[in-house]
């Protein structure tokens, strides 16, 4: 088992408002816009609760398009998270902004990986004791978590986000900077109809 982190590690959750038609869009053809938005809301809440359960440092929910959505406000009223506005730009700019805004080491996650547990977060935080960057790959070629000791702009710029090459490109950037990185075992995220079936079987309490 990994040693505990030597100091607090912040967790930044990248979250999209559960607006019908704008949330989990790849699932809309199979389940409809309203159900996709409900799913987005449930996944975001699960991510926040998991992050808090890890108990490794402060948890911030980075919201888009803004902080005003009732789902964000209700969640912040119930659990001890801080709401922040995602900066404008592509995913890399938004993740980099979250890391740069925090003190010390930061783990960045989304809301699309229900398989992510508090132990994954604790292990990732502890890994940063000996590494500059830690990744949890996604089975589809991206990653479900990136953690860093500092903001490294080159790691997040010029990446073809949303493609199967994200992880490969990110590893190449990390290597080119001479940073020490570590990968933890891969997990799956929820994007497709097949992922939804897997989700419903593994997490019936969250199913629609």
Secondary structure, 3 states (H helix, E strand, C coil): CCCCCCCCCEEEEEEECCCCCCCCHHHHHHHCHHHHHHHHHHHHHHHHHHHHHHCCCCEEEEEECCCCCHHHHHHHHHCCCEEEECCCCCHHHHHHHHHHHCCCCEEEECCCCCCCCHHHHHHHHHHCCCCCEEEEEECCCCEEEEEECCCCHHHHCCCCCCCCCHHHHHHHHHHHCCCCEEEEEEECCCCCHHHHHHHHHHCHHHCC
